[in-house]
Amino acid sequence: MRWKNWTDNAPAKILSFLVALLLWFSVTNEIEFENDYQFPVEYVNRPAGLTSLQPLPDHVIATVRGKGKFLWLRLRDGVCSVDLSGYQIGQNRILFSGQDIVLPKDVPVSRIDVKEPRRVTVDFDTTVVRDIPITPQVIGDLAANYTQVGKTFLSPPMARVKGPRKLVDQMALLPTVEIDVRGQKNSVRRKVRLEPPASPTVEVTPMTVDIGITIEPLIKRSLDGLTLEIASAAAPPATKITFEPPVLAVEIEAAKSVVEAAVREVTSVVVSAENWTVGTSVLEYRELRDGRLVFAARDSFPFQDLPPAAATNGAPRPTPDAPPEPEPVAVHGEVLARLALPREVKVLGITPDHVRVRVRELAEEVVRTAE
């Protein structure tokens, strides 16, 4: 019965409802409402080659008074358009007003006032573009008895940076986010992001790079039968130098591929012989210093009586026009020997740990050979 009462004379009831709804829309559409609305900011006529050091406001909040209950629907396409023509390098004040709000046509508003921000002070600077090297931030220790081989691979190795000169000139390197290799045993190949620049007014392209970290186990190996040789042009004139024994064995520790390459390629130990004198002495192995084997003589031989600075490693002296290369330096009573190994190779010891060196004059050698 109740449902029948509702459906009795249904057309008339529906018509009455529609008339009431239309009347409500008509009345409310003539009433003025005032509310705060958010509008995106659009900057136009920006001078070529200028960038702001600080980020510019991307929206404003404005108080709008207008007719219509659903006025907000018609304001959604509004924008705050700010003209930047005439602005120069240095501090500039940007003003925001209701006159900057651009609304669709025929929107019934009677007043627009920008509430915030009304004004901002911004520094403008010349826009520059630089290619800046990328540096990986690798943290954490690898698993025990594992090591990284070579440097971390980066592709691309540099990124293009665009922004205000004052900020870009302060950027020497672009770090990646941290790459944690704690406990790692396998090589790492992945994409990583760069740390975002401190200011959003600086653009970096690309923001993602490919990195590669080669990780290998540490192994030990003995390099046997390494012949002792004298550095070319380093031996004293009219002399002959011999070693007893003439070969050494060097025990090393390094990454697997590095050790395997050393076994194939390293065949000799090159000994410096500058400022030596005729005689016999025993050289004892002391340490590895900056990639050079360091021997110490048991007596004053084989060096002439020169100040400590005169004892060198036999490397060519730099010309006056070229800055000297950093080289290992021997003090008085030391002899340096070069072993062609990468710096990451650790020398554990040599066998035997001492050698006898004999320096003979060539005339003496000729007589000895004749006998």
C-alpha positions as CSV (number, residue, x, y, z in Angstrom):
1,M,0.0,0.0,0.0
2,R,2.8,2.4,0.9
3,W,4.6,1.9,-2.4
4,K,1.3,2.4,-4.2
5,N,0.9,5.8,-2.5
6,W,4.3,6.9,-3.8
7,T,3.6,5.9,-7.3
8,D,0.1,7.4,-7.5
9,N,0.2,10.4,-9.7
10,A,4.0,9.9,-10.4
11,P,4.3,12.3,-13.3
12,A,3.0,15.2,-11.3
13,K,5.3,14.4,-8.4
14,I,8.4,14.2,-10.6
15,L,7.5,17.5,-12.3
16,S,7.1,19.1,-9.0
17,F,10.6,17.9,-7.9
18,L,12.2,19.2,-11.1
19,V,10.6,22.6,-10.7
20,A,11.8,22.9,-7.1
21,L,15.3,21.9,-8.1
22,L,15.3,24.4,-10.9
23,L,14.1,27.1,-8.6
24,W,16.8,26.2,-6.1
25,F,19.5,26.5,-8.8
26,S,18.1,29.8,-10.0
27,V,18.1,31.3,-6.5
28,T,21.5,30.1,-5.4
29,N,23.1,31.1,-8.8
30,E,22.2,34.8,-7.9
31,I,23.8,34.6,-4.5
32,E,27.4,35.8,-4.1
33,F,29.9,33.6,-2.3
34,E,33.4,34.4,-1.2
35,N,36.1,31.7,-0.8
36,D,39.8,31.1,-1.1
37,Y,41.0,29.2,-4.2
38,Q,44.4,28.0,-5.3
39,F,45.7,28.9,-8.8
40,P,48.8,27.6,-10.6
41,V,51.4,30.3,-11.5
42,E,52.5,30.7,-15.1
43,Y,55.6,32.8,-15.7
44,V,55.7,34.5,-19.1
45,N,58.2,36.6,-21.0
46,R,61.2,35.4,-18.9
47,P,64.3,37.1,-20.2
48,A,66.5,34.8,-22.2
49,G,69.5,33.4,-20.4
50,L,68.2,34.1,-16.9
51,T,67.5,31.6,-14.1
52,S,66.4,32.2,-10.5
53,L,68.6,31.0,-7.7
54,Q,65.5,30.3,-5.5
55,P,62.5,28.3,-6.7
56,L,59.7,30.6,-7.8
57,P,56.2,30.1,-6.2
58,D,54.3,27.5,-8.3
59,H,50.8,28.6,-7.0
60,V,49.0,31.4,-5.3
61,I,46.0,31.5,-3.0
62,A,43.4,34.1,-3.9
63,T,40.2,35.2,-2.3
64,V,37.4,35.2,-5.0
65,R,33.9,36.7,-4.7
66,G,31.4,35.7,-7.3
67,K,27.9,34.4,-8.0
68,G,27.0,30.8,-8.1
69,K,27.0,27.9,-5.6
70,F,29.2,25.9,-8.0
71,L,31.5,28.8,-8.9
72,W,34.6,26.7,-8.0
73,L,33.9,24.4,-10.9
74,R,34.3,27.2,-13.3
75,L,37.5,28.5,-11.6
76,R,39.4,25.2,-12.0
77,D,40.9,26.4,-15.3
78,G,42.1,29.7,-13.9
79,V,45.8,30.6,-13.8
80,C,48.0,33.3,-12.3
81,S,50.0,34.7,-15.2
82,V,53.1,36.7,-14.1
83,D,55.1,38.8,-16.6
84,L,58.9,38.6,-16.0
85,S,59.9,41.0,-18.8
86,G,62.4,43.6,-17.7
87,Y,63.8,41.6,-14.8
88,Q,67.7,41.6,-14.6
89,I,70.6,39.8,-12.9
90,G,70.5,40.4,-9.2
91,Q,67.7,40.8,-6.7
92,N,64.2,41.3,-8.1
93,R,60.8,41.7,-6.4
94,I,57.9,39.9,-7.9
95,L,54.4,41.1,-7.0
96,F,51.3,39.0,-7.3
97,S,47.9,40.7,-7.6
98,G,44.3,39.8,-8.6
99,Q,44.9,41.4,-12.0
100,D,47.3,38.5,-12.7
101,I,44.5,35.9,-12.4
102,V,43.3,34.9,-15.8
103,L,39.9,33.1,-15.7
104,P,37.7,31.5,-18.4
105,K,35.3,33.9,-20.2
106,D,31.9,34.7,-18.6
107,V,32.9,33.6,-15.1
108,P,30.7,35.8,-12.8
109,V,33.3,37.2,-10.3
110,S,33.1,40.6,-8.7
111,R,36.5,40.6,-6.8
112,I,39.8,38.7,-6.8
113,D,42.5,39.4,-4.3
114,V,45.8,37.5,-4.0
115,K,46.1,36.4,-0.4
116,E,49.5,34.7,-0.4
117,P,52.2,35.2,-1.5
118,R,51.7,38.8,-2.4
119,R,55.4,39.5,-3.1
120,V,58.7,37.5,-3.2
121,T,62.3,38.6,-3.5
122,V,64.2,36.5,-6.0
123,D,67.8,36.5,-7.2
124,F,68.3,36.0,-10.9
125,D,71.6,34.9,-12.5
126,T,72.9,33.9,-15.9
127,T,72.0,30.4,-17.0
128,V,75.0,28.2,-17.7
129,V,75.4,24.6,-18.9
130,R,78.3,22.4,-17.6
131,D,79.3,18.7,-17.9
132,I,80.3,17.6,-14.4
133,P,81.9,14.3,-13.5
134,I,79.8,11.8,-11.5
135,T,81.3,10.1,-8.4
136,P,80.0,6.9,-6.9
137,Q,79.3,6.7,-3.2
138,V,80.3,3.1,-2.3
139,I,79.9,2.2,1.4
140,G,80.3,-0.9,3.4
141,D,83.1,-3.6,3.6
142,L,83.1,-6.5,1.2
143,A,83.0,-10.1,2.5
144,A,86.2,-11.3,4.1
145,N,88.9,-12.2,1.6
146,Y,87.2,-10.4,-1.3
147,T,88.3,-7.2,-3.0
148,Q,87.2,-4.7,-5.6
149,V,89.2,-4.9,-8.9
150,G,89.8,-1.5,-10.6
151,K,87.6,1.5,-10.2
152,T,83.8,1.6,-10.1
153,F,82.5,1.7,-13.7
154,L,80.1,4.6,-14.5
155,S,78.1,5.1,-17.7
156,P,77.8,7.9,-18.5
157,P,80.8,9.2,-16.5
158,M,79.5,12.8,-16.6
159,A,76.1,14.5,-16.4
160,R,74.9,17.8,-18.0
161,V,74.0,20.5,-15.4
162,K,71.9,23.5,-16.3
163,G,71.2,26.3,-13.9
164,P,72.2,29.7,-12.4
165,R,76.0,30.3,-12.7
166,K,76.4,30.9,-8.9
167,L,75.1,27.5,-8.1
168,V,76.5,25.5,-11.0
169,D,80.0,26.9,-10.4
170,Q,79.9,25.4,-6.8
171,M,79.4,21.9,-8.1
172,A,82.7,20.0,-8.7
173,L,81.3,16.4,-8.6
174,L,77.8,14.8,-8.8
175,P,77.5,12.0,-6.2
176,T,75.3,9.0,-6.6
177,V,73.1,7.8,-3.9
178,E,74.9,5.4,-1.5
179,I,75.8,2.0,-3.0
180,D,76.0,-0.5,-0.1
181,V,78.3,-3.4,-0.8
182,R,78.4,-4.7,2.8
183,G,79.3,-8.5,2.7
184,Q,79.2,-8.6,-1.1
185,K,81.0,-11.5,-2.9
186,N,79.7,-11.0,-6.4
187,S,80.2,-8.2,-8.9
188,V,77.6,-5.5,-8.9
189,R,75.8,-4.2,-12.0
190,R,72.8,-1.9,-11.5
191,K,71.3,1.5,-12.3
192,V,71.6,4.1,-9.5
193,R,70.2,7.6,-9.1
194,L,72.2,10.7,-8.6
195,E,71.8,12.7,-5.4
196,P,69.3,15.5,-6.3
197,P,70.8,19.0,-6.6
198,A,70.5,21.2,-3.5
199,S,68.3,23.7,-5.5
200,P,65.4,22.7,-7.7
201,T,66.4,25.5,-10.1
202,V,69.4,23.3,-11.1
203,E,68.6,20.7,-13.8
204,V,70.7,17.5,-14.0
205,T,70.5,15.2,-17.1
206,P,70.5,12.2,-16.8
207,M,69.6,11.5,-13.2
208,T,70.2,7.8,-13.5
209,V,73.5,6.1,-14.4
210,D,74.8,2.5,-14.9
211,I,77.4,1.4,-12.3
212,G,79.7,-1.7,-12.3
213,I,81.8,-2.9,-9.4
214,T,84.0,-5.9,-10.1
215,I,84.5,-8.1,-7.0
216,E,86.8,-11.1,-6.9
217,P,88.3,-13.3,-4.2
218,L,91.8,-12.6,-2.8
219,I,94.3,-15.3,-3.6
220,K,98.0,-15.8,-2.9
221,R,100.6,-16.9,-5.4
222,S,104.4,-17.2,-5.7
223,L,106.0,-15.5,-8.8
224,D,108.9,-17.9,-9.3
225,G,112.1,-17.4,-11.4
226,L,112.1,-13.6,-11.5
227,T,115.5,-12.5,-12.9
228,L,117.3,-9.6,-11.3
229,E,118.1,-6.9,-13.9
230,I,119.9,-3.6,-13.7
231,A,117.9,-0.6,-14.8
232,S,119.0,0.6,-18.3
233,A,121.5,3.5,-18.3
234,A,121.7,3.3,-14.5
235,A,124.8,1.1,-13.9
236,P,128.1,2.9,-13.3
237,P,130.2,3.3,-16.4
238,A,132.8,0.6,-17.3
239,T,131.4,-1.8,-14.7
240,K,129.5,-5.1,-14.7
241,I,127.0,-6.0,-12.0
242,T,126.0,-9.5,-11.1
243,F,123.6,-11.0,-8.5
244,E,123.8,-14.2,-6.5
245,P,121.4,-15.8,-6.8
246,P,120.3,-14.3,-10.1
247,V,116.6,-15.0,-9.6
248,L,114.0,-14.4,-6.9
249,A,110.6,-15.7,-6.0
250,V,108.0,-13.1,-4.8
251,E,104.9,-14.1,-2.9
252,I,102.0,-11.8,-3.6
253,E,98.3,-11.5,-2.7
254,A,95.7,-9.8,-4.8
255,A,92.4,-10.3,-6.7
256,K,92.3,-13.5,-8.7
257,S,92.5,-11.9,-12.2
258,V,95.3,-9.6,-11.1
259,V,97.4,-12.5,-9.8
260,E,96.8,-14.5,-12.9
261,A,97.9,-11.6,-15.1
262,A,101.1,-11.1,-12.9
263,V,102.0,-14.8,-13.3
264,R,101.9,-14.5,-17.1
265,E,103.5,-11.0,-17.5
266,V,106.0,-10.4,-14.7
267,T,109.4,-12.0,-15.4
268,S,112.0,-9.7,-13.8
269,V,112.9,-7.4,-11.0
270,V,114.6,-4.2,-12.2
271,V,117.2,-2.9,-9.7
272,S,118.5,0.7,-9.6
273,A,122.3,1.0,-9.8
274,E,123.0,4.7,-9.7
275,N,126.0,5.9,-7.6
276,W,127.3,2.4,-7.0
277,T,131.0,1.7,-6.6
278,V,133.1,-1.4,-7.2
279,G,132.9,-4.0,-4.6
280,T,130.7,-6.7,-3.0
281,S,127.8,-6.4,-0.6
282,V,124.7,-8.2,0.6
283,L,121.3,-6.6,0.1
284,E,118.5,-7.5,2.5
285,Y,114.8,-7.1,1.6
286,R,113.0,-4.7,4.0
287,E,109.6,-3.6,2.6
288,L,107.4,-2.6,-0.3
289,R,107.3,1.2,-0.6
290,D,105.1,2.9,-3.1
291,G,105.2,-0.1,-5.4
292,R,109.0,-0.6,-5.1
293,L,110.9,-3.4,-3.3
294,V,113.3,-1.8,-0.8
295,F,116.6,-3.5,0.0
296,A,119.2,-2.3,2.6
297,A,122.9,-2.9,2.3
298,R,124.7,-4.5,5.2
299,D,127.6,-2.1,4.9
300,S,128.3,1.3,3.3
301,F,128.9,-0.3,-0.1
302,P,127.5,-0.1,-2.8
303,F,127.1,3.7,-2.6
304,Q,129.6,6.5,-3.0
305,D,130.0,8.8,-0.1
306,L,127.2,11.1,-1.1
307,P,124.5,12.9,1.0
308,P,121.2,11.0,1.4
309,A,119.4,13.1,-1.2
310,A,121.9,11.8,-3.9
311,A,120.7,8.2,-3.5
312,T,117.8,7.8,-6.0
313,N,115.8,5.1,-7.6
314,G,117.4,5.5,-11.0
315,A,114.4,7.3,-12.6
316,P,115.2,9.9,-15.2
317,R,115.6,13.4,-13.7
318,P,112.8,15.8,-14.8
319,T,113.6,18.6,-17.1
320,P,113.4,22.2,-15.7
321,D,110.2,22.7,-17.8
322,A,108.4,19.6,-16.4
323,P,107.2,19.2,-12.8
324,P,108.8,16.2,-11.1
325,E,106.7,13.1,-10.9
326,P,106.2,11.7,-7.4
327,E,108.6,8.8,-7.2
328,P,109.7,6.5,-4.4
329,V,112.9,7.8,-2.8
330,A,115.7,5.7,-1.4
331,V,117.7,7.0,1.5
332,H,121.4,6.5,1.9
333,G,122.1,2.7,2.2
334,E,119.0,1.6,0.4
335,V,118.4,0.1,-3.0
336,L,115.1,0.2,-4.8
337,A,113.8,-2.5,-7.2
338,R,110.9,-2.1,-9.5
339,L,108.4,-5.0,-9.8
340,A,105.8,-4.4,-12.6
341,L,102.8,-5.0,-10.4
342,P,99.6,-2.9,-9.9
343,R,99.5,-0.9,-6.7
344,E,96.7,-3.0,-5.3
345,V,99.0,-6.1,-5.2
346,K,100.3,-6.9,-1.7
347,V,103.9,-8.3,-1.5
348,L,104.0,-10.8,1.3
349,G,107.7,-11.6,1.0
350,I,110.6,-12.7,-1.2
351,T,112.8,-15.8,-1.4
352,P,115.6,-15.6,-0.6
353,D,115.3,-12.5,1.5
354,H,118.8,-11.3,0.6
355,V,121.0,-11.3,-2.4
356,R,124.8,-10.7,-2.9
357,V,125.7,-8.0,-5.4
358,R,129.1,-7.8,-7.1
359,V,130.3,-4.7,-9.0
360,R,133.4,-5.3,-11.1
361,E,135.3,-3.0,-13.4
362,L,135.2,-4.2,-17.0
363,A,139.0,-4.5,-17.2
364,E,138.8,-6.8,-14.2
365,E,136.1,-8.8,-15.8
366,V,138.1,-9.2,-19.0
367,V,141.1,-10.6,-17.0
368,R,138.8,-12.9,-15.0
369,T,137.2,-14.2,-18.2
370,A,140.7,-14.8,-19.8
371,E,141.8,-16.8,-16.7
